Amino acid sequence: MTTAPDAAALLDAAASIVIKVGSALLVDDAHTLRRDWLGTLCADIARLQVRGARVTVVSSGAVALGAQDVGQPRGASALAIKQAAAAAGQVALAQAWRSALSDAGCGSAQVLLTPQDTEHRRRHLNARATLDALAAARIVPVINENDTVATEELRYGDNDRLAARVAQMIGADLLVLLSDVDGLYAADPATHPDAAHIAHVTDIDDAIDAIAGESSSAHGTGGMRSKIAAARLATGAGAAVVIASGREPAPIGVLAKGARATSFDAATTVPDARRRWIRASLRQAAAVIVDAGAASALAQGASLLPVGVVDIEGDFERGDCIAIRGQSNNAELGIGLAGLDSVAARDAMAAAKDGARTVPLVHRDDLVLENPKTHE
Ligand code: GLU
């Protein structure tokens, strides 16, 4: 059992960090945005960027910010009112982030996601490519659920879960859940003021679940149960997770100095989690046949480029799982998620023969090789 500096060390070491910010931090009881606080968080984010970290924000607050604008229009269902509030509030939320990030010297972008975008492989690849492009441009994505179109049956439901999915999608190594609690306690601190704080969780077992279940009512929108569910998702995808209080100004700076928090160890590595995810795909009856040069490049950890493809069998969509076979003996070298559909892939093959530069047919992160040698 180790103590709080764990979270600080994780923060220090992480190359790609997802920071989730809860509504209670961003919006006060009078539904007013806490601009000064947001300014200090954005200065924290700028410092992380300066040391080379990739930062992705998942921000709640749209419903809380838009609630007063919308009021209680007659005849509208509770769901419609909430979705209307989210629509109105999201504009204010995005404006606030843009202005605060810009003051801190960072670019910003708004990304609204629904569960299909992270769960469905094709949309997952699209959303990931967008987030990767923003990262390459050093722009901080500010992500929220697309509340206006999400239906009750098909929602992330809370942004803890959305943040975990985002961490999984971009292969982040750290997810920080900022809320109004400084981590997990052995019992609900609302009813057990002396409950012991838990600084470090190596494994989210039944005992942790039981604690989270007990304290779920006490802590804001998401509650501890949803935070532990998110932690389970993210640690299973190879990210470490920190649950920390965001109440203080500059909450990431405070965390880096050793503030009390709960850290969760990653349960696997990002590449292993990704390989499992790809293996769980439904395979299409389609294959690409690659030449010896491409086969050896793949074994070295490269992406599959159209120039190395000699034939394409069958049809597929972008995001489909397809087989990769070697030209020499037709043996299966592995599987991967297609980065192009089969029509575009055939076009790219032809263009590559003419010497054109083309995008990968299967990105290295989307490949699972049969006999990896030095892959990854
Ligand atoms: N998407 C909701 C909002 O922006 C918040 C969901 C949550 O708090 O987890 O208001």
Residues whose N, C-alpha, C, O or C-beta is under 5 A from the ligand:
A	BS01	LIG	S23 S59 S60 G61 A62 V63 A64 N144 E145 D147 G157 D158 N159 D160 T221
